[in-house]
Amino acid sequence: MTPSSDPTLLLAWYDRHKRSLPWRMPSGPLGGKPDPYRVWLSEVMLQQTTVATVGPRYARFLARFPDVGRLAAASWEEVAEEWAGLGYYARARNLHAGARALAAGGFPTTVEELRKIPGIGAYTAAAVAAIAFGRPVVPADGNVERVTARIHAVDQPLPAAKARLAMLAQGWMENAAARARPGDFAQALFDLGATVCTPRNPACAICPWRDCCVARQAGIQASLPRKTAKKPRPTRFGVHFLLSDAAGRLLLRRRPESGLLGGMLEVPGTPWREEAWGAAEAASHAPVAGIAWQPLNGEAAHGFTHFELRMALWRAEAPKGLALEGFSWWDAAAARAAMPTAMKRLLDLAGA
């Protein structure tokens, strides 16, 4: 802890300026005790997703799965349908697997025991332990790393600096005020990073720690934390086949359980690869041969973490009474609600 980065100052700022978020308990004697299920759910949803996006989806998810037992009892198809559009679907799989483990034994209260639950990593375990159970730990997300890097002027690039930043952040728990309110202190760091100590143009003039920020004193706050330059993402290509019947229903299938978008609903197609598909080669992957497939103009594009995807779409009318093993007919609106964003882009291309 730098000489003046007093947690008391940050907590006082948080008490005045904290964000009103649907997963936070109100302050004061009527606030109640945080529900570990709701804390856990919010932290999983917020990974790689903005607060603005998560807010309404969090409420909707809770309405359908109000507690860990209901989530554990649900099928993967139900969970996948509710998660559709939030991206990073491995999070939903881990959430579902974790719920099934927790339903049997309840929520552990320590970081070490939480880490034993399927899908709960170091950050999520620390967040749940601090916010739901008052454990004196600091969960180091991107906001916390940025605040810590600036307060201490850590110029080592990420991701190499992660371990050092986590250690420095945990140092605030040596302070009695932080240890007395670990959940509030963690959320104060989140809010400071999200609203004041922002990635670009930090609002240093209104920061409760402005006088002790070593990076600000050196005039380098906007350049921290430094990051190792990322390699350009490669592009992969796919061709997908949208088959509809006379009623406007779509013939779809679920992707394999493992791998990218595992178990999610999809428009069938070729594998995704780095080489573009020729027409004849792509046609060999059509779910039904011998019908008049028509390539549509344009393409659907979607960005994944490690690659950019470009998808062509072919469309055809199904022969009457067609049924294929492993496929099912879906109303277009229901399909859209259950699909990941990448597949919705194909429906957009088709006007479906």
C-alpha positions in Angstrom: 0.0 0.0 0.0 1.4 3.4 -0.9 1.7 5.8 2.0 -1.6 7.6 1.4 -3.7 5.1 -0.5 -5.8 4.7 2.6 -8.8 2.3 2.1 -10.8 4.6 4.4 -10.8 7.3 1.7 -11.9 4.9 -1.0 -14.7 3.4 1.2 -16.0 6.9 2.1 -16.0 7.7 -1.7 -17.9 4.4 -2.4 -20.5 5.2 0.3 -21.3 8.4 -1.6 -20.9 7.4 -5.2 -21.4 3.6 -5.6 -23.3 2.4 -8.6 -26.8 1.1 -8.1 -26.6 -2.4 -9.7 -29.3 -5.1 -9.6 -27.0 -7.7 -7.9 -25.9 -5.4 -5.1 -27.6 -5.4 -1.7 -28.7 -1.9 -0.4 -26.6 -0.3 2.3 -27.8 0.1 5.9 -29.5 -2.1 8.4 -32.2 -3.2 6.0 -29.8 -4.1 3.3 -29.6 -7.8 4.2 -26.9 -10.3 3.6 -25.6 -10.9 0.0 -26.9 -14.1 -1.6 -23.8 -16.1 -2.8 -25.8 -17.5 -5.8 -26.6 -14.0 -7.0 -23.1 -12.7 -6.4 -21.7 -15.7 -8.3 -24.1 -15.3 -11.2 -23.3 -11.6 -11.6 -19.6 -12.2 -11.6 -19.8 -15.0 -14.2 -22.1 -12.8 -16.4 -19.8 -9.8 -16.1 -16.8 -11.6 -17.4 -16.1 -10.2 -20.9 -19.5 -8.5 -20.9 -20.5 -4.9 -20.0 -22.6 -3.9 -17.1 -25.1 -2.3 -19.4 -25.6 -5.6 -21.2 -25.7 -7.8 -18.1 -28.3 -5.8 -16.1 -31.5 -6.9 -17.9 -30.1 -10.3 -18.7 -29.3 -10.9 -15.1 -32.8 -10.1 -14.0 -34.2 -12.4 -16.7 -31.9 -15.3 -15.8 -32.9 -15.0 -12.1 -36.6 -15.0 -13.0 -36.1 -18.3 -14.7 -33.5 -19.8 -12.4 -34.1 -18.0 -9.0 -31.7 -20.2 -7.0 -28.9 -22.6 -7.4 -31.3 -25.6 -7.0 -33.4 -24.5 -9.9 -30.4 -23.9 -12.1 -29.0 -27.3 -11.2 -32.3 -29.0 -12.1 -32.5 -27.3 -15.5 -31.4 -29.0 -18.7 -28.4 -27.6 -20.6 -30.7 -26.7 -23.4 -32.7 -24.4 -21.1 -29.6 -22.8 -19.7 -28.2 -22.3 -23.2 -31.4 -20.7 -24.4 -31.4 -18.2 -21.5 -27.7 -17.5 -22.1 -28.0 -17.0 -25.9 -26.5 -13.7 -27.0 -24.2 -13.2 -24.0 -21.3 -14.9 -25.7 -18.4 -16.9 -24.2 -20.6 -19.9 -23.7 -18.1 -21.9 -21.7 -19.1 -19.6 -18.9 -22.7 -20.9 -19.0 -21.5 -24.5 -19.1 -19.2 -23.9 -16.1 -22.1 -22.1 -14.3 -24.4 -25.1 -14.9 -21.8 -27.6 -13.8 -21.0 -25.6 -10.7 -24.7 -25.3 -9.8 -25.0 -29.1 -9.9 -22.1 -29.4 -7.5 -23.3 -26.7 -5.2 -26.9 -28.0 -5.1 -25.6 -31.1 -3.3 -23.4 -29.4 -0.7 -24.2 -25.7 -0.6 -21.8 -22.8 -1.0 -18.4 -23.0 0.6 -17.3 -19.8 2.3 -13.6 -19.7 1.6 -11.6 -19.1 -1.5 -9.9 -22.5 -1.2 -13.1 -24.4 -1.0 -14.8 -22.3 -3.7 -11.9 -23.1 -6.1 -12.9 -26.8 -5.9 -16.3 -26.1 -7.5 -16.3 -26.9 -11.2 -15.8 -23.7 -13.3 -15.0 -21.4 -10.4 -11.5 -19.9 -10.9 -9.3 -17.7 -8.8 -11.0 -14.4 -9.5 -14.6 -15.6 -9.1 -13.7 -17.5 -5.9 -12.2 -14.3 -4.5 -15.2 -12.2 -5.5 -17.7 -14.5 -4.0 -15.7 -15.0 -0.8 -15.2 -11.3 -0.3 -18.7 -10.0 -1.3 -20.9 -12.9 -0.1 -18.9 -14.1 2.9 -16.7 -11.2 4.1 -13.4 -12.9 3.5 -10.4 -10.5 3.5 -9.4 -11.0 -0.1 -9.2 -8.6 -3.1 -10.5 -10.1 -6.4 -8.3 -8.7 -9.1 -10.3 -8.0 -12.3 -9.3 -5.6 -15.0 -10.6 -2.6 -13.1 -8.6 -3.6 -10.0 -5.5 -4.3 -12.0 -5.7 -0.9 -13.7 -6.2 1.0 -10.4 -3.4 -0.9 -8.8 -1.0 -0.4 -11.7 -1.6 3.3 -11.6 -1.4 3.8 -7.8 1.9 1.9 -7.7 3.1 3.0 -11.2 3.7 -0.6 -12.2 5.0 -0.4 -15.8 5.6 -4.2 -16.4 3.2 -5.1 -19.2 0.2 -7.4 -18.8 -0.3 -10.3 -18.7 3.1 -10.8 -17.1 2.3 -8.2 -14.4 -0.9 -10.0 -13.2 0.8 -11.8 -10.3 2.5 -8.7 -9.0 -0.7 -6.6 -9.3 -2.7 -9.2 -7.5 -0.2 -9.2 -4.6 -0.2 -5.4 -4.4 -4.0 -5.3 -4.4 -4.1 -7.8 -1.6 -1.8 -5.5 0.3 -4.8 -3.2 1.0 -6.3 -5.9 3.2 -3.6 -5.1 5.7 -5.7 -2.1 6.6 -8.3 -2.5 9.3 -11.0 -0.6 7.4 -10.6 -2.8 4.3 -10.6 -5.9 6.4 -13.8 -4.8 8.2 -15.6 -4.3 4.9 -13.9 -6.6 2.3 -17.0 -6.9 0.1 -17.5 -3.2 -0.1 -13.8 -2.5 -0.6 -13.7 -4.9 -3.5 -16.7 -3.3 -5.1 -15.3 0.2 -4.4 -12.2 -0.8 -6.4 -14.5 -2.1 -9.2 -16.4 1.2 -9.3 -13.4 3.4 -9.1 -11.9 1.6 -12.1 -15.2 1.6 -14.0 -16.2 5.3 -13.4 -13.1 7.3 -12.5 -9.8 5.4 -13.2 -11.0 4.5 -16.7 -8.8 3.0 -19.4 -8.8 6.3 -21.4 -8.9 9.8 -20.0 -9.0 8.9 -16.3 -10.9 11.5 -14.2 -8.0 12.1 -11.8 -9.4 15.3 -10.4 -12.3 13.5 -8.7 -10.4 10.4 -7.6 -10.3 9.9 -3.8 -6.7 8.6 -4.2 -5.5 11.3 -6.6 -2.9 12.6 -4.1 -1.2 9.3 -3.6 -1.2 7.9 -7.2 2.4 7.5 -8.2 1.5 7.2 -11.9 -0.4 10.5 -11.7 2.6 12.2 -10.0 4.7 11.0 -12.9 2.2 12.0 -15.5 1.9 8.5 -16.9 -1.4 7.4 -15.6 -3.1 7.2 -19.0 -0.4 4.8 -20.3 -0.9 2.3 -17.5 -1.3 -0.6 -17.3 0.9 -1.4 -20.2 -0.1 -4.4 -22.4 1.9 -6.7 -24.6 0.9 -6.1 -28.2 -1.6 -8.7 -29.4 -1.0 -10.6 -32.6 -3.6 -10.0 -35.3 -6.5 -12.5 -35.1 -6.6 -14.9 -38.0 -9.7 -15.2 -40.2 -11.6 -18.4 -40.6 -14.3 -19.2 -43.1 -17.5 -21.3 -43.1 -20.5 -22.1 -45.3 -23.8 -22.7 -43.7 -27.1 -24.1 -45.0 -30.5 -22.7 -44.1 -33.3 -25.0 -44.9 -36.9 -23.9 -44.4 -40.3 -25.6 -45.0 -43.6 -24.3 -46.3 -44.5 -23.0 -42.8 -41.4 -21.0 -42.6 -39.8 -23.2 -40.0 -36.0 -23.7 -40.0 -34.1 -27.0 -39.9 -31.4 -26.7 -37.2 -29.2 -28.8 -35.0 -27.1 -28.6 -31.8 -23.4 -28.3 -32.0 -21.3 -31.0 -30.3 -21.2 -30.8 -26.6 -17.5 -29.9 -26.5 -15.7 -27.2 -28.3 -16.6 -23.6 -29.3 -20.3 -22.9 -28.8 -20.7 -26.4 -27.5 -24.3 -27.6 -27.3 -25.7 -24.4 -28.8 -28.3 -24.3 -31.6 -26.8 -23.7 -35.0 -27.5 -23.4 -38.7 -25.7 -26.5 -40.0 -22.6 -26.0 -42.1 -19.0 -26.7 -42.8 -16.2 -26.7 -40.3 -14.6 -23.3 -39.8 -11.1 -23.1 -41.3 -8.5 -20.6 -42.4 -8.9 -21.4 -46.1 -12.0 -20.2 -48.0 -14.4 -22.9 -49.2 -15.0 -23.7 -52.8 -18.6 -24.2 -53.9 -18.2 -27.9 -54.7 -16.3 -28.7 -51.5 -18.8 -26.7 -49.4 -21.8 -28.5 -51.1 -20.6 -31.8 -49.8 -21.4 -30.6 -46.2 -25.0 -29.7 -47.0 -27.5 -31.5 -44.7 -29.6 -32.5 -47.7 -28.1 -33.3 -51.2 -29.9 -33.0 -54.5 -32.0 -29.9 -53.8 -31.6 -26.4 -55.2 -29.3 -24.7 -52.8 -29.0 -21.0 -53.6 -26.0 -19.0 -52.3 -27.0 -15.6 -50.8 -25.2 -12.4 -51.5 -23.0 -11.1 -48.8 -21.6 -12.8 -45.7 -22.1 -12.9 -42.0 -19.1 -11.9 -39.8 -18.5 -12.5 -36.1 -15.5 -11.9 -33.9 -14.4 -14.6 -31.4 -11.6 -14.1 -28.9 -8.9 -15.8 -31.1 -10.2 -15.4 -34.6 -12.6 -13.6 -36.9 -15.2 -15.7 -38.6 -16.7 -15.0 -42.1 -19.7 -17.2 -43.1 -21.4 -17.6 -46.4 -25.0 -18.8 -46.4 -26.9 -21.0 -48.8 -30.6 -21.4 -48.7 -33.2 -23.9 -49.9 -36.8 -25.0 -49.5 -37.2 -28.4 -47.9 -39.0 -31.3 -49.5 -42.4 -32.0 -47.9 -42.2 -34.2 -44.8 -38.4 -34.0 -44.5 -37.0 -35.3 -41.2 -33.3 -35.8 -40.4 -31.8 -37.6 -37.4 -30.0 -35.1 -35.2 -32.0 -32.1 -36.6 -35.2 -30.4 -35.6 -37.6 -27.9 -37.0 -37.8 -24.5 -35.2 -40.0 -21.5 -35.5 -37.8 -18.7 -36.6 -38.5 -16.5 -33.6 -37.9 -19.3 -31.1 -34.7 -20.2 -32.9 -33.4 -16.7 -32.8 -34.1 -16.5 -29.0 -32.1 -19.7 -28.4 -29.2 -19.1 -30.8 -25.7 -17.6 -30.1 -25.0 -14.3 -31.7 -22.9 -15.8 -34.5 -25.8 -17.9 -35.7 -28.2 -14.9 -35.4 -26.0 -13.1 -37.9 -26.8 -15.8 -40.4 -30.6 -15.3 -39.8 -30.0 -11.6 -40.3 -28.4 -12.3 -43.6 -31.3 -14.5 -44.7 -33.9 -12.0 -43.4 -35.3 -14.8 -41.2 
